[in-house]
Amino acid sequence: MRWTDHAQLWGGVLLVLTGAAMLAWPSGRHVDWALAVPAMTLGLATEWAVVLRVRRRQRL
């Protein structure tokens, strides 16, 4: 994996953990859900994109 793949993968992990933390410790506002769900979705999509790109690169 290239360093850019590592950076993107860890960025996705941080987004997922941030979203999970917002859901685990809610402040009682709707903002938590409005930010947590997109953060987790974006983080998982980022990780999946890295996995697919690395697999494609290995096949070539």
Residue pairs with C-beta under 8 A, 6 or more apart in sequence:
1 9
1 50
1 54
5 50
5 53
5 54
8 46
8 49
8 50
9 46
9 47
9 50
11 43
11 46
12 42
12 43
12 44
12 45
12 46
12 47
12 50
13 43
13 47
14 43
15 39
15 40
15 42
15 43
15 46
16 39
16 40
16 43
16 44
16 47
17 43
18 36
18 39
18 43
19 35
19 36
19 37
19 38
19 39
19 40
19 43
20 36
20 40
22 32
22 35
22 36
22 39
23 32
23 33
23 36
26 32
26 33
